[in-house]
Amino acid sequence: MPTELLASSPSFHLVYADDSVLVLDKPSGLLSVPGKGVDKQDCLSARVQTEYANALVVHRLDMATSGLMVMARGAHAQRTLSQAFANRLVAKGYAAVVHGAVTVPEDGWRTIDLPIGVDWPNRPRRVIDPLGGKASVTRLKMNHLDAARGVSHVFLEPQTGRTHQLRVHLQAIGHPILGDALYAPSEVAAMAPRLLLHACELAFTHPVTGLPMHFCLEQLKYAGEPHTKR
């Protein structure tokens, strides 16, 4: 699939479009869907719907997270894609820059298997909850250690889709994401002007043709340098 952005509206970046599917590159700081209140109505879905009236939401990214999002065109495509997400048939990959030197096993992949629950007194925060939390699994691969800055560039594959999963899991293993004002210590949050988490890969089956679709964006930048490809 193309990795270059298509010519698009100034209000959103289109990666791919056909009669059933739109794939978009959401910037950090923009809501995926409208929030509560008149000041939270500007969002990616509303911007897209001004040009694609039949565009419907399938999944979301956190406001602070950038990268690939898919929207369906029409109810049939939305239903099919939503079922694929619910049944974990969609592969997602994220690039992140985290604090410290991450260790991984010899095969290159580290699995984080920690249940996540709602931190009720501090919503919308989530916490590791061994008793009442929902099963949550993330695979992590080290891409590059920047020893001079004391940070690691990592590639993440969420096997489940819990709210804030990647942010909570990385904080739990002692490697919070740079720029994460919600979960990282203040000194780590201050190391970047935004959350350094980017949805860089997305793979799913086309809801109409049945063909495999695989998208990959050029990745997160940190201090002017591209994130190392895996």
C-alpha positions in Angstrom: 0.0 0.0 0.0 1.2 3.6 -0.6 3.2 5.2 2.1 2.9 8.7 0.6 0.0 10.9 1.7 -2.5 11.5 -1.1 -3.5 15.1 -2.1 -6.1 16.0 0.5 -7.9 18.7 2.4 -5.7 21.0 4.5 -7.7 19.8 7.5 -6.7 16.2 7.3 -4.1 13.9 5.8 -5.4 11.1 3.6 -3.2 8.0 3.0 -5.6 5.8 1.0 -9.2 6.0 -0.3 -11.6 3.8 -2.2 -15.4 3.4 -2.2 -15.4 1.5 1.1 -12.3 2.5 3.1 -10.4 5.6 4.1 -7.0 5.4 5.8 -5.8 8.6 7.5 -2.8 10.0 9.3 -4.1 11.6 12.5 -1.8 14.3 14.0 -1.0 14.4 17.7 -3.3 16.8 19.6 -6.4 16.1 17.5 -9.3 14.1 18.9 -10.4 11.1 16.9 -14.1 11.7 17.6 -16.1 14.6 19.2 -15.8 15.0 22.9 -18.1 16.5 25.5 -18.6 20.3 25.2 -18.5 22.8 22.3 -14.8 23.2 22.6 -14.2 19.5 21.8 -16.2 19.2 18.5 -13.2 19.6 16.2 -11.9 16.1 15.5 -10.6 13.9 12.7 -13.9 12.2 12.1 -15.8 15.5 11.8 -13.2 17.0 9.4 -13.3 13.9 7.2 -17.1 13.9 7.1 -17.1 17.3 5.5 -15.6 15.8 2.4 -16.7 12.1 2.7 -20.3 12.3 4.1 -20.6 8.5 4.4 -17.4 8.2 6.5 -18.0 6.3 9.7 -15.8 5.7 12.7 -14.3 2.2 13.3 -11.7 2.7 16.0 -9.9 5.5 17.8 -6.5 6.8 18.7 -5.8 8.7 21.9 -5.8 12.5 21.3 -2.0 12.6 22.0 -1.2 9.7 19.7 -0.5 10.3 16.0 -0.7 8.0 13.1 -2.8 5.6 11.1 -6.6 5.4 11.5 -9.1 3.7 9.3 -12.7 4.9 8.6 -15.4 3.0 6.8 -17.5 4.4 4.0 -21.0 3.1 4.6 -22.7 0.8 7.2 -21.6 -2.5 5.7 -18.0 -1.6 5.6 -18.2 -0.2 9.2 -19.9 -3.3 10.5 -17.3 -5.6 8.9 -14.3 -3.6 10.0 -15.7 -3.1 13.5 -16.1 -6.9 13.8 -12.5 -7.4 12.6 -11.2 -5.1 15.3 -13.4 -6.7 17.9 -12.2 -10.2 16.9 -8.5 -9.0 16.9 -8.1 -9.6 13.2 -6.5 -6.2 12.6 -2.7 -6.0 13.1 -1.5 -2.7 14.6 2.1 -1.5 15.0 3.3 1.6 17.0 6.6 3.4 17.2 7.5 4.9 20.5 10.5 6.6 22.2 10.7 5.6 25.9 12.9 6.5 28.8 15.8 4.2 29.6 17.4 1.2 28.1 14.8 -1.5 27.4 16.0 -5.1 27.7 14.5 -7.8 25.5 15.1 -11.6 25.3 17.4 -13.1 22.7 14.7 -13.6 20.2 14.2 -9.8 20.1 10.6 -9.7 21.4 9.5 -8.9 25.0 5.9 -9.7 26.0 4.2 -7.5 28.6 1.2 -9.4 30.1 -0.3 -7.2 32.7 -4.1 -6.7 33.3 -5.4 -3.2 33.1 -8.3 -1.6 35.0 -9.8 1.9 35.4 -8.2 4.1 38.1 -11.7 5.3 39.3 -10.6 8.2 41.5 -8.3 9.5 38.8 -10.2 8.9 35.6 -9.4 8.7 32.7 -6.2 7.1 34.0 -5.8 3.4 33.9 -3.7 1.2 36.2 -2.3 -2.3 36.4 -5.0 -4.2 38.3 -4.1 -7.9 38.9 -7.4 -8.7 40.5 -10.1 -6.8 38.6 -8.3 -5.7 35.5 -8.9 -7.0 32.0 -6.3 -9.2 30.3 -3.9 -7.0 28.3 -0.9 -8.1 26.2 1.7 -6.0 24.4 4.7 -7.3 22.3 7.7 -5.0 22.3 10.8 -5.0 20.0 13.8 -2.9 20.5 14.8 -0.8 17.5 17.5 1.4 18.7 19.1 2.5 21.9 20.1 6.2 22.0 22.6 5.9 24.9 23.6 9.6 24.7 20.0 10.7 25.4 19.2 7.7 27.6 16.2 6.7 25.5 15.1 3.6 23.5 13.2 3.6 20.2 10.8 0.6 20.3 8.2 -1.0 18.1 5.0 -2.1 19.8 2.3 -4.7 18.8 -0.7 -4.6 21.1 -2.4 -8.0 21.2 -5.4 -6.5 23.0 -7.0 -3.1 22.7 -7.4 -1.6 26.1 -7.6 2.1 26.7 -4.1 3.6 27.1 -2.7 0.1 27.0 0.7 0.9 25.5 1.2 3.9 27.8 0.2 2.0 30.9 2.3 -1.1 30.0 5.5 0.9 29.3 5.1 2.9 32.5 4.6 -0.3 34.4 7.8 -1.8 33.2 9.8 1.3 34.1 10.0 2.8 30.6 7.4 5.5 30.3 6.9 7.2 26.9 8.6 10.6 26.4 6.1 13.4 26.5 3.4 11.4 28.3 1.9 14.0 30.6 -0.6 11.4 32.0 1.6 8.5 33.0 5.3 9.6 32.9 7.1 11.3 35.7 7.3 15.1 35.1 11.0 15.0 34.1 10.2 12.3 31.4 7.0 14.1 30.2 9.1 17.2 29.7 11.7 15.5 27.5 9.4 15.9 24.4 6.9 18.5 23.3 4.3 15.8 22.6 3.6 12.1 23.4 6.1 10.2 21.3 3.7 7.4 20.3 2.9 6.9 16.6 0.6 4.3 15.0 2.9 3.5 12.1 1.5 0.2 10.8 -2.0 -1.1 10.1 -3.0 -4.3 8.4 -6.6 -5.7 7.8 -8.8 -7.4 5.3 -10.7 -5.2 2.9 -14.4 -5.3 3.9 -15.6 -5.7 0.4 -12.9 -7.2 -1.8 -11.5 -9.5 0.9 -7.9 -8.5 -0.2 -5.2 -8.0 2.5 -4.4 -4.3 3.1 -1.1 -3.2 4.8 -0.1 0.3 5.4 3.1 1.7 6.8 3.9 5.3 7.5 7.4 6.8 7.8 7.7 7.0 11.5 8.0 9.1 14.5 10.7 11.8 14.6 12.7 12.6 17.7 15.2 15.4 17.9 15.1 15.7 14.1 16.0 12.1 13.5 13.7 9.5 11.9 12.7 6.6 14.0 14.8 3.5 13.1 12.9 1.0 10.9 12.4 -2.4 12.4 
